[in-house]
Amino acid sequence: MEKEIIIGVDLGGTKIMTGAIDQQGNVIGTPVKVATEGTRPKEVILDKIMASIRQVICDNDLDPARLQGIGVGSTGPLDSDKGLILECPQLPTLHFFPLRDALSREFGLPVALNNDANCLVLGEAVFGAARNKRTVLGFTLGTGIGCALVVDGKIWNGATGTAGEIWCSPHGKGIIEDAISGQGVANIYKQIAHTDASSLEVYQRAQQGERHALDAWETFGQHLAVPLAWCINLIDPDVVLLGGSIATAHPFFMPAMMRSLQAHICPLPAQRTPIVMASLADNAGFVGAACLMRALV
């Protein structure tokens, strides 16, 4: 019997989202979403992960003989080669926990583990907005900034598994994540408006036409153009993908980002390299995690 179904798990500090896909990327049934409660004992969190997998199998009456494996996209840092969660701030009780082997023993299936931002970009490269593109450079904009490179349907992990970890790169007097993150948007807004607001509030105020909010998003776009320009000039990708919660505000930051980007990248990519928005929405994490198993075959 062909093993054509893959289970994907999107593991974050606040939620676990688990679902199943077929070989064409179609989501089977309804994904399972539960709270991680990331500071609970590791046994509790592991039970939640395993229970979500069992529920997906049970709810959709999946034949274990048809399961190819389980892919897990987790907040990091990780050691993907060894299948370990390292010293992860959002999952403090799982430090150095061998999650891959624990799940493989429980379900008797191959398990692959990688960074959640990498998985989001992988899912979009295989089944989403960057489908059929050979070299995909992706940025996830949310609580922080994530970056990943997917080549021929596989994540480029680098020599130490930290390829794309640009968040700590220097920018101005600090690091790039100081400006390009949810908190970065709030920081920029406070500098302009001299009052506090969350990134969501800045987005809502921009929708209402508030001048300070619009200026904040324009400044954010100028900051975002910096790592985009460096990465495009270095890699020369077929496509650049933007995803994550902050990317929802792209109508407000894209014009400024594109003006700055066009001025600082080589002429040919300036003409030919498309910037696209992620399309898999809430499913991106577990779909991308499932794609880890496709990349192994």
Solvent accessible surface area in square Angstrom, and as a share of the most:
residue,aa,sasa,rsa
1,M,168,0.75
2,E,126,0.57
3,K,108,0.46
4,E,38,0.17
5,I,4,0.02
6,I,0,0.00
7,I,0,0.00
8,G,0,0.00
9,V,0,0.00
10,D,22,0.11
11,L,0,0.00
12,G,17,0.16
13,G,14,0.13
14,T,115,0.67
15,K,69,0.29
16,I,0,0.00
17,M,19,0.08
18,T,0,0.00
19,G,1,0.01
20,A,0,0.00
21,I,0,0.00
22,D,30,0.15
23,Q,45,0.20
24,Q,118,0.52
25,G,16,0.15
26,N,83,0.43
27,V,50,0.29
28,I,43,0.22
29,G,52,0.50
30,T,108,0.63
31,P,33,0.20
32,V,11,0.07
33,K,127,0.54
34,V,51,0.29
35,A,58,0.45
36,T,0,0.00
37,E,78,0.35
38,G,8,0.07
39,T,108,0.63
40,R,99,0.36
41,P,72,0.45
42,K,83,0.35
43,E,100,0.45
44,V,41,0.24
45,I,0,0.00
46,L,29,0.15
47,D,86,0.45
48,K,45,0.19
49,I,0,0.00
50,M,16,0.07
51,A,51,0.39
52,S,2,0.01
53,I,0,0.00
54,R,111,0.40
55,Q,83,0.37
56,V,1,0.01
57,I,32,0.16
58,C,100,0.60
59,D,93,0.48
60,N,34,0.17
61,D,128,0.66
62,L,13,0.07
63,D,54,0.28
64,P,91,0.57
65,A,49,0.38
66,R,81,0.30
67,L,2,0.01
68,Q,24,0.11
69,G,0,0.00
70,I,0,0.00
71,G,0,0.00
72,V,0,0.00
73,G,1,0.01
74,S,0,0.00
75,T,15,0.09
76,G,17,0.17
77,P,68,0.43
78,L,26,0.13
79,D,39,0.20
80,S,32,0.21
81,D,128,0.66
82,K,129,0.55
83,G,0,0.00
84,L,38,0.19
85,I,0,0.00
86,L,47,0.23
87,E,106,0.48
88,C,0,0.00
89,P,111,0.70
90,Q,90,0.40
91,L,0,0.00
92,P,55,0.35
93,T,50,0.29
94,L,2,0.01
95,H,72,0.32
96,F,115,0.48
97,F,26,0.11
98,P,49,0.31
99,L,1,0.00
100,R,62,0.23
101,D,56,0.29
102,A,7,0.06
103,L,0,0.00
104,S,35,0.23
105,R,177,0.65
106,E,80,0.36
107,F,40,0.17
108,G,66,0.64
109,L,22,0.11
110,P,75,0.47
111,V,13,0.07
112,A,13,0.10
113,L,9,0.04
114,N,10,0.05
115,N,28,0.14
116,D,44,0.23
117,A,18,0.14
118,N,11,0.06
119,C,0,0.00
120,L,32,0.16
121,V,0,0.00
122,L,1,0.00
123,G,0,0.00
124,E,0,0.00
125,A,8,0.06
126,V,27,0.15
127,F,20,0.08
128,G,13,0.12
129,A,39,0.30
130,A,1,0.00
131,R,114,0.42
132,N,141,0.72
133,K,94,0.40
134,R,148,0.54
135,T,17,0.10
136,V,0,0.00
137,L,1,0.00
138,G,0,0.00
139,F,0,0.00
140,T,17,0.10
141,L,1,0.00
142,G,14,0.13
143,T,124,0.72
144,G,23,0.22
145,I,11,0.05
146,G,16,0.15
147,C,11,0.06
148,A,1,0.01
149,L,30,0.15
150,V,1,0.01
151,V,35,0.20
152,D,88,0.46
153,G,28,0.27
154,K,110,0.47
155,I,21,0.11
156,W,154,0.54
157,N,55,0.28
158,G,36,0.35
159,A,115,0.89
160,T,114,0.66
161,G,39,0.38
162,T,78,0.46
163,A,34,0.27
164,G,24,0.23
165,E,76,0.34
166,I,30,0.15
167,W,104,0.37
168,C,70,0.42
169,S,46,0.29
170,P,122,0.77
171,H,35,0.16
172,G,80,0.77
173,K,219,0.93
174,G,32,0.31
175,I,54,0.27
176,I,6,0.03
177,E,49,0.22
178,D,74,0.38
179,A,10,0.08
180,I,0,0.00
181,S,4,0.02
182,G,12,0.11
183,Q,115,0.51
184,G,0,0.00
185,V,0,0.00
186,A,14,0.11
187,N,56,0.29
188,I,8,0.04
189,Y,3,0.01
190,K,102,0.43
191,Q,133,0.59
192,I,49,0.25
193,A,18,0.14
194,H,155,0.69
195,T,61,0.35
196,D,100,0.52
197,A,11,0.08
198,S,54,0.35
199,S,24,0.15
200,L,108,0.54
201,E,69,0.31
202,V,0,0.00
203,Y,45,0.17
204,Q,78,0.35
205,R,67,0.25
206,A,3,0.02
207,Q,107,0.48
208,Q,148,0.66
209,G,46,0.44
210,E,56,0.25
211,R,144,0.53
212,H,81,0.36
213,A,0,0.00
214,L,45,0.22
215,D,46,0.24
216,A,0,0.00
217,W,1,0.00
218,E,61,0.27
219,T,40,0.23
220,F,0,0.00
221,G,0,0.00
222,Q,85,0.38
223,H,51,0.23
224,L,0,0.00
225,A,3,0.02
226,V,59,0.34
227,P,11,0.07
228,L,0,0.00
229,A,10,0.07
230,W,190,0.67
231,C,16,0.10
232,I,2,0.01
233,N,66,0.34
234,L,149,0.74
235,I,50,0.26
236,D,94,0.49
237,P,5,0.03
238,D,64,0.33
239,V,2,0.01
240,V,0,0.00
241,L,0,0.00
242,L,0,0.00
243,G,2,0.02
244,G,32,0.31
245,S,84,0.54
246,I,13,0.07
247,A,5,0.04
248,T,80,0.46
249,A,3,0.02
250,H,59,0.26
251,P,81,0.51
252,F,52,0.22
253,F,0,0.00
254,M,36,0.16
255,P,70,0.44
256,A,4,0.03
257,M,0,0.00
258,M,52,0.23
259,R,143,0.52
260,S,28,0.18
261,L,1,0.01
262,Q,80,0.36
263,A,76,0.59
264,H,122,0.55
265,I,19,0.10
266,C,66,0.40
267,P,100,0.63
268,L,98,0.49
269,P,15,0.09
270,A,22,0.17
271,Q,138,0.61
272,R,176,0.64
273,T,21,0.12
274,P,54,0.34
275,I,30,0.15
276,V,39,0.22
277,M,52,0.23
278,A,34,0.26
279,S,70,0.45
280,L,37,0.18
281,A,85,0.66
282,D,109,0.57
283,N,46,0.24
284,A,4,0.03
285,G,10,0.09
286,F,0,0.00
287,V,3,0.02
288,G,0,0.00
289,A,0,0.00
290,A,0,0.00
291,C,1,0.01
292,L,14,0.07
293,M,6,0.03
294,R,74,0.27
295,A,20,0.16
296,L,119,0.59
297,V,136,0.78
